[in-house]
């Protein structure tokens, strides 16, 4: 448990030192002239991550509904 805590502590401490790629880092300044570009980068990442999550969720819901309709065929 102590080892896990130390690893978690190092990961959390290193997060503040991690840097993005130069284009992302320079574009994601809220007070800069290219703030909208940084916001667009963030939005595109969220959209790309939401697609596989949506596909998995729909698949799980379909499987769960079919198992509820036919409980004996689960074996």
C-alpha positions as a Markdown table, in Angstrom:
| # | Residue | x | y | z |
|---|---|---|---|---|
| 1 | Unk | 0.0 | 0.0 | 0.0 |
| 2 | Unk | 2.9 | 2.3 | 0.8 |
| 3 | Unk | 4.4 | 1.7 | -2.6 |
| 4 | Unk | 1.1 | 2.5 | -4.4 |
| 5 | Unk | 0.8 | 5.7 | -2.4 |
| 6 | Unk | 4.3 | 6.7 | -3.4 |
| 7 | Unk | 3.7 | 6.0 | -7.1 |
| 8 | Unk | 0.4 | 8.0 | -6.9 |
| 9 | Unk | 2.2 | 10.9 | -5.2 |
| 10 | Unk | 4.9 | 10.9 | -7.9 |
| 11 | Unk | 2.4 | 10.8 | -10.7 |
| 12 | Unk | 0.3 | 13.7 | -9.2 |
| 13 | Unk | 3.5 | 15.8 | -8.6 |
| 14 | Unk | 4.8 | 15.2 | -12.1 |
| 15 | Unk | 1.5 | 16.3 | -13.6 |
| 16 | Unk | 2.2 | 19.9 | -12.9 |
| 17 | Unk | 5.6 | 19.6 | -14.7 |
| 18 | Unk | 4.2 | 17.8 | -17.7 |
| 19 | Unk | 4.0 | 20.0 | -20.9 |
| 20 | Unk | 1.8 | 19.7 | -23.9 |
| 21 | Unk | 3.1 | 19.9 | -27.4 |
| 22 | Unk | 4.2 | 23.4 | -28.4 |
| 23 | Unk | 1.2 | 24.1 | -30.6 |
| 24 | Unk | -1.3 | 23.1 | -27.9 |
| 25 | Unk | 0.6 | 24.8 | -25.1 |
| 26 | Unk | 1.0 | 28.1 | -27.0 |
| 27 | Unk | -2.6 | 28.1 | -28.3 |
| 28 | Unk | -4.2 | 27.3 | -25.0 |
| 29 | Unk | -3.6 | 30.6 | -23.3 |
| 30 | Unk | -6.8 | 32.2 | -22.1 |
| 31 | Unk | -5.6 | 35.8 | -22.5 |
| 32 | Unk | -3.7 | 35.3 | -25.8 |
| 33 | Unk | -4.8 | 36.1 | -29.3 |
| 34 | Unk | -5.3 | 32.4 | -30.2 |
| 35 | Unk | -7.4 | 31.4 | -27.2 |
| 36 | Unk | -10.1 | 30.2 | -29.5 |
| 37 | Unk | -7.7 | 27.7 | -31.1 |
| 38 | Unk | -6.9 | 26.2 | -27.7 |
| 39 | Unk | -10.6 | 25.9 | -26.9 |
| 40 | Unk | -11.1 | 24.2 | -30.3 |
| 41 | Unk | -8.3 | 21.7 | -29.4 |
| 42 | Unk | -10.0 | 20.9 | -26.1 |
| 43 | Unk | -13.4 | 20.5 | -27.7 |
| 44 | Unk | -12.0 | 18.2 | -30.5 |
| 45 | Unk | -10.4 | 15.9 | -27.9 |
| 46 | Unk | -13.6 | 15.7 | -25.9 |
| 47 | Unk | -15.6 | 14.9 | -29.1 |
| 48 | Unk | -13.1 | 12.2 | -30.1 |
| 49 | Unk | -13.2 | 10.6 | -26.7 |
| 50 | Unk | -17.0 | 10.6 | -26.5 |
| 51 | Unk | -17.4 | 8.5 | -29.7 |
| 52 | Unk | -16.0 | 5.2 | -28.3 |
| 53 | Unk | -17.7 | 5.8 | -24.9 |
| 54 | Unk | -21.0 | 6.2 | -26.7 |
| 55 | Unk | -20.5 | 3.1 | -28.8 |
| 56 | Unk | -19.6 | 1.0 | -25.7 |
| 57 | Unk | -22.6 | 2.4 | -23.8 |
| 58 | Unk | -25.1 | 1.6 | -26.6 |
| 59 | Unk | -23.6 | -1.9 | -26.9 |
| 60 | Unk | -23.9 | -2.6 | -23.2 |
| 61 | Unk | -27.5 | -1.3 | -23.1 |
| 62 | Unk | -28.5 | -3.5 | -26.1 |
| 63 | Unk | -26.9 | -6.6 | -24.4 |
| 64 | Unk | -28.6 | -5.9 | -21.1 |
| 65 | Unk | -32.0 | -5.5 | -22.7 |
| 66 | Unk | -31.7 | -8.7 | -24.6 |
| 67 | Unk | -30.6 | -10.6 | -21.5 |
| 68 | Unk | -33.6 | -9.2 | -19.6 |
| 69 | Unk | -36.0 | -10.3 | -22.4 |
| 70 | Unk | -34.5 | -13.8 | -22.5 |
| 71 | Unk | -33.0 | -14.7 | -19.1 |
| 72 | Unk | -32.7 | -18.4 | -19.8 |
| 73 | Unk | -30.4 | -18.0 | -22.8 |
| 74 | Unk | -27.6 | -16.4 | -20.8 |
| 75 | Unk | -26.1 | -19.7 | -19.9 |
